[in-house]
Amino acid sequence: MNGPLKRASLVCLLMFGLLMINVNYLQVVRADGLRTDSRNTRNFYARYEVERGRITAGNKVLAESVDTGSNQFRFQRRYPEGKVYAPVTGFFAPESARDMEAAENSLLDGTSADLLIRRSIDLLTAKRSKGANVDLTIDPRAQEAAYKALGASGKKGALVAIEPKTGAILAMVSIPTYDPNPLSKPNKADVNKAYNKLAKDEDQPLVDRAIERSYPPGSTFKVVTLAAYLESDDSVGPQTEVDAPQRLELPNTSVGLPNYGGAACGSGRVTLTFALERSCNTPFAKIAMSLGYDALKEQALKFGIGGDPLEIPLPVAGSGIGPEEDLAALAQTSIGQRSNQMTPLQMAMVAAGIANNGVVMRPYLVNKIADAEGGEIDSASPKELSTAMSEDSARKLQEMMVSVVNNGTASAAQISGITVAGKTGTAETAKGKAPHAWFISFAPAEDPKIALALIVESGSAGDDASGGHTAAPIAKSVMEAVLGR
């Protein structure tokens, strides 16, 4: 082979080598960047070529794809129930998605490996492939009752309801909410304008307060403190008497801990039932100081507080009782203040665990998944998260929580013919703002079908010392909807 031919061959080999390097560079190194580049209209159009599966709650359609007949944007996402279910469904936008639309995206758009057989059949039969349908555990009766009642309060807040025996989430409402329909249009400019308006809203309607935000739980946390006390000694029960001073002196500080409003708690020595009914602060703070930080933290962990991050499959913000400090700080932690922070979902899990005789079930939102032809791909399998307390301790706590509704601060939650258990809570917030109103509950107490937690931001004011006047009636309406009252 002569010199010129050799040189030409080497140049050709070099060029092929450079081409291969460039192809691999584009496909491997720059693939994600090119795919997400705002100038890549191919990917934008492709998002609307697929008929995404439905998101349903029983027989109610929460999200579906509508055939527009357009060559560019074949299918557009539609949310028939709009604001009511937005915290659950989220939205499917031109360049993003959130909540259930994001969490189950590969199933909804048909790209999941679980749909390989279905896609193969569609290819052989020349049918257009469709995404899988995702059916949720949400009970429309509970969701809509909660949305209506919480919305009517005129306050911001959130409610989560759980089926105690399974962990299935029956309702997840966050107020204020938003309409996902304007965010699903195949027009980037319109969607960005709508999204930016929501993002700049000081009320933060895009934030799911049920799982994305934590709050001081106030007196609802006293059931966790009481659970730790019951577990520490088998002889402790509803009629056990404890010290309940009007003001509890705290170690190493001149600032004592009073009951709400400085009120007395009975005669200064009361039963645990009376202390829970009246939501006294001092007896629970004294109990916590005698048990110690480790015992309270361990009990909280048994309810899932401070444990591994939860996904339902939506990611859930963490909850925790805060770091160990001194006994004065522990006293405040035991009544749901200080660094104590809980999501409404976490407090619903606490209520559900007590209702389920001490067993906390792992919460979940997806009931089943089916392909476009109705073939089942997957279905929920309830799983235990932990055992928070013995059955005996749970029964004692159930009895005391029933007394809170029958004789204490939660009388507004009473339902004719049904035994309701509950605990109200008031959580101090920033200076100048009214405290948050909390309520946790379950019913029927003897065979619970629903457990819930509810927070009404700045909902405790005036004579409503426990938050019961604001929060308990909202919870009552949700329980009545599920129990057919």
Buried (B, 14 or more C-beta within 10 A) or exposed (E): EEEEEEEEEEEEEEEEEEEEEEEEEEEEEEEEEBEEEEEEEEBBBEBBEBBBBBBBBEEBBBBBBEEEEEEEBBBBBBBEBBBBBBBBBBBBBBEEBBBBBBBBBBBBBBBBEBBEEBBEBBEEEEEEBBBBBBBBBBBBBBBBBBBBBBBEBEBBBBBBBBBBBBBBBBBBBBBBBBBBBBBBBBEBEEBBEBBEEBEEEEEBBBBBBBBBBBBBBBBBBBBBBBBBBBBBEEEBBBEBEBBBBBEBEBEEEEEBBBBBEEEBBBEEEBBBBBBBBBBBBBBBBBBBBEBBBEBBBBBBBBBBBBBEEBBBBBEBBBBBBBEEEEBBBBBBBBBBBBEBBBBBBBBBBBBBBBBBBBBBBBBBBBBBBBBBEEEEBBEBEEEEBBBBBBEBBBBBBBBBBBBBBBEBBBBBBBBEEBBBBBBBBBBBBEEEEBBBBBBBBBBBBEEBBBBBBBBBBBBBBEEBBBBBBBBBBBBBBBBBBBBEE
